[in-house]
Amino acid sequence: MWTSAWLAGAAAPDDVLDALGPWALAHDVQAADEATAAATALPPPGRPVSSLAFLLATLRRTSPRGPARLVLPAPGDVRGLPGPGVFSREATAAGEGVLFADAGLGVVPTTVAENVLRWTVYPVPEPGPPVEYVALNQAERDLREQVRQSASVLTSLGVARHRPGVREEIAAALRARPETLWPVGMPGQALRVLQHADEVEAILSAAQVDEPGGALSASAAEARREALRPIETAVRVARRAAVAEAVRVLAASPLV
């Protein structure tokens, strides 16, 4: 969202860097291979890494106003990816990535050391099929419905018993998330959906914790995984839809 706002002239580069600050104390950048390094002027593997400022300069040069696309792939759910290739493989392994289709580049963040996040830039020769459009209203409704259905299934399976302190666990998980800064002009509904997705993710994490001394049988654990899988998908869909709507609004903002 921040990069799209910046490329559209609705945010300053320092705003982008400040927004990423809470997610790691240090961020570095490298190209995935020699060819990508030559095309982007970013360092290849084995050379000293670069900084986010150089990545932004690369994006400005290669995609002057092209918006970014968030991808949140998982095994069995590769919607939004450009097709087979190294970017798709690495984004799926990481569970996230950012695609700059106009620039022919994809970026995947990975933690390489404590408080160090590395952004690796991959070539994306073909952007793939058109992005699946999911209306934000529909994504929000589906997320709420999946929460309701999954709770019902877990209760029927006997694996949703109350655990003392679970509410405190969920609240602590939400407090532990890095502070998120939002661009000026961030759409209210998109923000609400992203915050709801964070809450549901915290609930999902709590739902997968067994009570002390009450470990589930293998069959019950598998039933729990199956019950939670649709809601995990709904969280990814809701986040993609919310970010896509925010990118659309921010990219259309007047130049500053």
N, C-alpha and C positions, 0 to 999 in steps of 0.2 A: 504493500500500500504506500509506504513512504517513498520507495523508488519511483513508483508511477506518478505520485504527486510531484516529486522533484523533476522528473523528465518532462512533466507538463508545465513546469514553472510555478507550481503552487506550493513549493517548499524549497528551502535552501539545502545545500549538501550537508551543512553542519547539523541540520535537523535530522537528516537520515542517520548520521553517525551517532548523534545523541540518543536517538530512539533505539539503536542497537546496543548501546552501552550497558543497560541493565542485564542483558542476556549473557554477557561474558566480560571479564576484565580486559581481555585482549582478543582481537580479531585479526586474522591474517588471510591472505589470498594467494592462490597459485593456479596456474593453468593445468589441465589434466595431462597434457602431452606437449611434445615439441611443436607440433603443427598448430595447436591452439595457442601456444605461447607466441609463435611468430605472428599469428593473426591478431592477437589482442595486446601484445607488448607486455604481457604478464609473465612472471617467471615460471618455468617448467619444473617438474619434480626434480629434486636434487639441488636446486639453486635457492638462495635466500628468498624467503617469501616476501610478498608485497603487502600493501595495506588496502583497506576499503576505499580510501580516496582514489587509488589507482583503478579499482574496479568501477567506481562511479564514472571516472573519466573514460574508461573503455566503453561503458554503456552509452554515455553521451555521444561518443564518436560513432558507435555502430548502430545505435537505435535511438536517434535524437528525441523522438516522442513516443516510441512504441511502449505500450503498457506491459506490465509483468503479469504472469499467470502463476498462481500458487498451485502446486500439485502435492497431494497427500496420499501417495500410493501405498497399497498394502498387498500382500499375496492374495491373488484372486480379485483384486479391485485396483485396476490400473487406469481408471478414468482420468483424463487430463494429460496423460503422458503422450509424447509425440510419436511413439512407436518403438520397436526394438532398437537398442543402441546402448552405448555406455552410460549416457545420462539417465535413461530410463532405469537401467539396472542399478546404478548407484543411488538414485532417488528412492527407488523401492527399498533398497537395503537400509537407507536412512529414515524412510518414512515421510520424507518431505523434500521439497526442492522448489526452485523458482525458474520458470521458463521465460526467456525473452525471445519470442518467436521471430520478431522482426530483425533481431541481431543474429539469429542462428546460434544462440548460446543458452545453456542451462547452468544453473548454479546450485550446488548442494552443500549445506553446512554440516560439519561433523565436529564433534569434540575430540581434540587431539591431545589435550592435557587439561589438568584442572584449571578451570576458568579461561581456557583458550579455545576459541571456535575458529575453525578453518573453513573458508568458502572456496570450494574448488570449481573452476569454470570448465565446462565440457562443451564440445561442439554438438550442435543439433542441426544437421544438414536439412532435415525436412520437419516442418512443424506438426505434421500428422493431420488427422481429420479435424473438422471444426470442433470447438470446445462444446461439451454437453452443457446446455443451458438448464439451470434449475432455478426457478423463481424463488426469491428469498422467502416469500410468504409460505410457499410449499415446503421449503426446507425446514423452516421453523415449526410448521405443523407436524411434519414427519418426525422431527426430533422429539417433540413432546409425546407423540403417539408411540414411538418406539420405547421411550422411557416407561410409559404406562404398561405397554405389552410385556416388556422384559420383566418389570416388577411382578406382574401377575404370574408369569411363567416361573420365575424363581421362587415365588411363594408356593406355587403348586408343587414344585419339586422339593420343597422343604429345605432349600439352601438360602433362604432370605430371612432367616431368623434375626431378631434384633441382637446386636452386639454392643455391650456397654461401651460408651465412648466413641461410637462411630460418627456421630455428628461432629464431635471435636476433631476427629481425624480428617473429615472432609473440610472443615473450616481451616485446619492447619495446612492442608495441601493447597488450598486456594491462597492462603497468605504467603506460602513459600514460593509461589510463582513470581518470576521477575516482574517488576513494575512495567506496565505497558503504557507507552505514550502514543497518542493518536494525532494524526494530522488535523489541522484546522479544516473544517468542512466535512469531517467524518460523518457519514449518514447515521442517524440515530438508530434505525432498525438494524443495520449491519452491526453496530456496536453491541446492541442488546443480544443479538444472536451469538456473537463471539463470546460474550460473557456467559451466556447460558451454556454454550458448548464447554467452556472451562469448568463450569459447575458440574455438568454431566460427566465430564472426564474424571473429576475428583470422585464422584459417586461410583463410577465404574471401577476405579482403583480400590476403593473401599469394599466394593462388592466381591472382589477377588481375593480378599484376605480371609483366611479361615480363623474361626474362633480357637483360642488356646485349648489344646487337648481335643479339638473336634474336627480333625482333618477329614475331608470328604473322601469317599471311596472314589476309585478311578472313574466309574460310570457316572457318579454324581458330579465330579469335577468336569467331565466332558460335557454333561448336560448343561452345566453352568456356562461353560465356554460357548456352547451353541446358543444359549439364551442371550448372552451378552454381545455376540458378534453383530447382530443387526443394529444394535444401538451404537457400537463402535463405528460402523459404516455411516450411520445417520450423523454422528458427530463430524466425521470427515466431510460429508456432503454439505452440512450446514456451514462449516468453516469455509469451504471453497466458495459456496454461494455468497456468503457474507463478504468475503474478501473481493470476489469478482464485482459485487455491487459497489463496494467502496472504491475499487480501482476505476470503475466506470465513472463514478461521480467525481473523484479526485482528478482523473485524467482530463475531464471536461472543464475543470476549474479555469477561470481566467488566469492568464499569465500574471505573475507578480513582478 
